[in-house]
Amino acid sequence: MELAEMMARLEALGTEQNRKVYGKHGAKEPLFGVSFGNLDKLRKEIKTNDALAEQLWNTGNTDARTLAVMIADPKTRTLEQLEQWLDDIDYYCLTDVFVTHLASKSPLLPELLERWTASDREWVGRAGWQLMAHAAMKSKTLGLDEDYFLRQLERIEARIHSSPNRARDAMNAALIAIGMRSEALEAAALAAAARIGKVEVDHGDTGCKTPDAAVYIAKAKSRKR
């Protein structure tokens, strides 16, 4: 599929309403306003196409970049390539899609966790802690034991209030995810959450709210019964 054809399709799928909503959440121009549902349909149609992903990314268009991270090949992306893309991101929704579709499926995941959670940069830190949440919830084959996640709880407790805004939000998500991994980690996460207290995150002109970690963990546990 040619780049020009895909950009035309993205433009046709965009709406002014979505442009306004995404803009409130921090999406930058150029932007067509394509729904995530339509982007996911395109992802399923294209499957993996690393060459097209690179071309889409280079347009600088937010919708094109979102689709790019959905169709890029996580198995072949190098650390340098991943970090080049991450350096370009300053929009939390794109950060999260980048983690879900690309970074979390990379064979470099353990290294990415170490590098990105150590960063003081807002968007790199967000990616790292969102990746940590993903690893806690979904990765059972990485050799990450309970001691590893206990250490992450200590890091979160020590740094969350002094971390940048969107990284703080992701650290709270990681705290919740670690607490949902096992009963032992649940107890440790609840204790950490009590000591941390309320996590303040500026969500801008949106209806988004920061979940209370202890309440969220308790609700998740009750749903599993």
C-alpha positions as a printed NumPy array, in Angstrom:
array([[  0.   ,   0.   ,   0.   ],
       [  1.33 ,   3.408,  -0.948],
       [  1.748,   6.212,   1.568],
       [ -0.342,   8.67 ,  -0.447],
       [ -3.266,   6.239,  -0.566],
       [ -3.109,   5.618,   3.19 ],
       [ -2.925,   9.316,   4.03 ],
       [ -5.97 ,   9.945,   1.829],
       [ -7.865,   7.193,   3.653],
       [ -6.904,   8.608,   7.025],
       [ -8.01 ,  12.091,   6.007],
       [-11.36 ,  10.747,   4.814],
       [-11.911,   8.958,   8.134],
       [-11.16 ,  12.025,  10.252],
       [-13.867,  14.134,  11.854],
       [-13.877,  17.643,  13.288],
       [-15.425,  16.374,  16.519],
       [-12.576,  13.92 ,  17.038],
       [-10.059,  16.654,  16.242],
       [-11.505,  18.779,  19.047],
       [-11.609,  15.906,  21.534],
       [ -8.093,  14.715,  20.756],
       [ -6.824,  18.272,  20.915],
       [ -8.164,  18.612,  24.469],
       [ -6.191,  15.493,  25.355],
       [ -2.987,  16.953,  23.958],
       [ -2.885,  15.718,  20.358],
       [ -0.894,  18.047,  18.133],
       [ -1.462,  19.242,  14.572],
       [ -1.37 ,  18.035,  11.868],
       [ -4.303,  15.864,  12.868],
       [ -7.243,  14.391,  10.94 ],
       [ -9.185,  13.111,  13.964],
       [ -9.504,   9.416,  13.084],
       [-11.273,   7.3  ,  15.707],
       [ -9.283,   4.576,  17.424],
       [-11.889,   2.104,  16.186],
       [-11.137,   3.002,  12.568],
       [ -7.391,   2.969,  13.213],
       [ -7.741,  -0.539,  14.629],
       [ -9.649,  -1.649,  11.518],
       [ -6.79 ,  -0.356,   9.366],
       [ -4.301,  -2.17 ,  11.615],
       [ -6.125,  -5.456,  11.079],
       [ -6.248,  -4.852,   7.345],
       [ -2.572,  -3.946,   6.985],
       [ -1.199,  -6.283,   9.669],
       [  2.576,  -5.662,   9.886],
       [  4.257,  -3.313,   7.428],
       [  7.402,  -1.793,   8.854],
       [  8.291,   0.182,   5.727],
       [  4.866,   1.842,   5.602],
       [  5.05 ,   2.463,   9.355],
       [  8.294,   4.401,   8.906],
       [  6.771,   6.49 ,   6.114],
       [  3.652,   7.217,   8.173],
       [  5.745,   8.279,  11.141],
       [  7.817,  10.65 ,   9.061],
       [  4.709,  12.601,   7.993],
       [  4.467,  14.04 ,  11.512],
       [  0.669,  13.6  ,  11.379],
       [ -0.677,  12.373,  14.727],
       [ -3.169,   9.914,  13.207],
       [ -0.52 ,   8.572,  10.852],
       [  1.903,   8.123,  13.737],
       [ -0.71 ,   6.313,  15.786],
       [ -1.29 ,   3.885,  12.925],
       [  2.489,   3.586,  12.44 ],
       [  3.059,   2.191,  15.934],
       [  0.202,  -0.246,  15.367],
       [  1.704,  -1.764,  12.217],
       [  5.452,  -1.507,  12.888],
       [  7.284,  -4.776,  13.475],
       [  8.206,  -5.038,  17.176],
       [ 10.504,  -7.989,  16.515],
       [ 12.846,  -6.049,  14.224],
       [ 12.746,  -2.534,  15.709],
       [ 16.088,  -1.693,  17.275],
       [ 16.57 ,   0.162,  20.545],
       [ 17.714,   3.199,  18.582],
       [ 14.611,   3.129,  16.366],
       [ 12.261,   2.753,  19.327],
       [ 13.884,   5.601,  21.203],
       [ 13.934,   7.84 ,  18.135],
       [ 10.173,   7.48 ,  17.895],
       [  9.684,   7.928,  21.633],
       [ 11.724,  11.135,  21.493],
       [  9.155,  12.532,  19.033],
       [  6.145,  11.81 ,  21.261],
       [  4.55 ,  14.424,  23.523],
       [  0.963,  13.13 ,  23.625],
       [ -0.051,  10.596,  26.252],
       [ -2.501,   8.631,  24.087],
       [  0.182,   8.071,  21.448],
       [  2.629,   7.086,  24.184],
       [  0.206,   4.457,  25.43 ],
       [ -0.5  ,   3.04 ,  21.962],
       [  3.266,   2.943,  21.355],
       [  3.664,   0.858,  24.515],
       [  0.707,  -1.462,  23.865],
       [  1.376,  -2.27 ,  20.223],
       [  5.132,  -1.93 ,  19.941],
       [  7.277,  -1.676,  23.069],
       [  5.407,  -4.372,  25.024],
       [  5.937,  -6.848,  22.174],
       [  9.609,  -6.063,  21.692],
       [ 12.258,  -8.659,  22.568],
       [ 14.053,  -5.687,  24.157],
       [ 11.306,  -5.276,  26.773],
       [ 13.464,  -5.95 ,  29.888],
       [ 16.005,  -3.362,  28.734],
       [ 13.27 ,  -0.874,  27.872],
       [ 11.811,  -1.239,  31.361],
       [ 15.148,  -0.477,  32.951],
       [ 16.014,   2.466,  30.703],
       [ 12.673,   4.21 ,  30.494],
       [ 11.515,   3.949,  34.112],
       [ 14.845,   5.519,  35.147],
       [ 14.215,   8.603,  32.991],
       [ 13.231,  11.975,  34.455],
       [ 11.735,  12.994,  31.095],
       [  7.944,  13.082,  31.177],
       [  7.102,  11.052,  28.095],
       [  9.947,   8.561,  28.371],
       [  9.032,   8.011,  32.008],
       [  5.392,   7.557,  31.101],
       [  6.295,   4.963,  28.494],
       [  8.48 ,   3.13 ,  31.007],
       [  5.877,   2.956,  33.732],
       [  3.063,   2.078,  31.339],
       [  5.329,  -0.71 ,  30.118],
       [  5.843,  -1.763,  33.747],
       [  2.071,  -1.925,  34.214],
       [  1.803,  -4.081,  31.108],
       [  4.58 ,  -6.378,  32.338],
       [  2.896,  -6.768,  35.717],
       [ -0.495,  -7.581,  34.235],
       [  0.342,  -9.631,  31.179],
       [  3.911, -10.9  ,  31.144],
       [  4.485, -14.176,  32.938],
       [  7.408, -15.339,  30.822],
       [  9.978, -12.586,  31.44 ],
       [ 11.405, -14.084,  34.609],
       [ 10.213, -11.093,  36.65 ],
       [  9.54 , -12.458,  40.136],
       [  7.767, -10.928,  43.127],
       [ 11.003,  -9.45 ,  44.471],
       [ 11.403,  -7.537,  41.211],
       [  7.958,  -5.991,  41.52 ],
       [  8.442,  -5.256,  45.221],
       [ 11.472,  -3.194,  44.222],
       [  9.326,  -1.344,  41.684],
       [  6.82 ,  -0.487,  44.413],
       [  9.678,   1.009,  46.425],
       [ 10.765,   3.07 ,  43.429],
       [  7.22 ,   4.285,  42.797],
       [  6.734,   5.266,  46.431],
       [ 10.019,   7.149,  46.521],
       [  9.535,   9.073,  43.275],
       [  5.87 ,   9.4  ,  42.346],
       [  5.156,  12.793,  43.877],
       [  8.277,  14.375,  42.388],
       [  7.886,  12.897,  38.893],
       [  6.513,  14.801,  35.866],
       [  2.75 ,  14.961,  35.441],
       [  2.069,  12.21 ,  32.889],
       [  4.81 ,   9.981,  34.286],
       [  3.079,  10.276,  37.676],
       [ -0.143,   9.053,  36.107],
       [  1.635,   6.017,  34.634],
       [  3.374,   5.242,  37.933],
       [ -0.035,   5.129,  39.583],
       [ -1.186,   2.715,  36.861],
       [  1.88 ,   0.552,  37.481],
       [  1.155,   0.547,  41.223],
       [ -2.356,  -0.729,  40.51 ],
       [ -1.17 ,  -3.351,  38.023],
       [  1.476,  -4.691,  40.409],
       [ -1.143,  -4.921,  43.143],
       [ -3.335,  -7.018,  40.881],
       [ -0.568,  -9.503,  40.005],
       [ -0.675, -11.674,  43.147],
       [ -1.994, -11.694,  46.704],
       [  1.431, -10.964,  48.185],
       [  1.955,  -8.03 ,  45.839],
       [ -1.578,  -6.831,  46.514],
       [ -0.784,  -6.414,  50.207],
       [  2.478,  -4.61 ,  49.437],
       [  0.828,  -2.347,  46.851],
       [ -2.008,  -1.424,  49.21 ],
       [  0.491,  -0.553,  51.925],
       [  2.475,   1.557,  49.471],
       [ -0.682,   3.277,  48.242],
       [ -1.627,   4.193,  51.817],
       [  1.772,   5.781,  52.396],
       [  1.712,   7.567,  49.031],
       [ -1.727,   9.066,  49.543],
       [ -3.539,  11.024,  46.84 ],
       [ -1.748,  11.239,  43.5  ],
       [ -2.347,  14.585,  41.806],
       [ -2.372,  14.552,  37.993],
       [ -3.393,  17.459,  35.764],
       [ -5.633,  15.981,  33.069],
       [ -6.263,  19.317,  31.418],
       [ -9.659,  20.221,  29.972],
       [-10.977,  16.66 ,  30.044],
       [-13.192,  14.508,  32.213],
       [-10.356,  12.098,  33.038],
       [ -9.585,  11.376,  36.669],
       [ -6.709,   9.654,  38.426],
       [ -7.943,   6.419,  40.01 ],
       [ -7.344,   5.813,  43.688],
       [ -4.966,   2.843,  43.648],
       [ -6.315,   1.124,  46.771],
       [ -9.941,   1.46 ,  45.674],
       [ -9.152,   0.239,  42.154],
       [ -7.21 ,  -2.817,  43.39 ],
       [-10.038,  -3.739,  45.767],
       [-12.661,  -3.45 ,  43.007],
       [-10.545,  -5.57 ,  40.651],
       [-10.18 ,  -8.248,  43.323],
       [-13.949,  -8.327,  43.951],
       [-14.611,  -8.785,  40.235],
       [-12.355, -11.853,  40.166],
       [-14.364, -13.631,  42.857]])
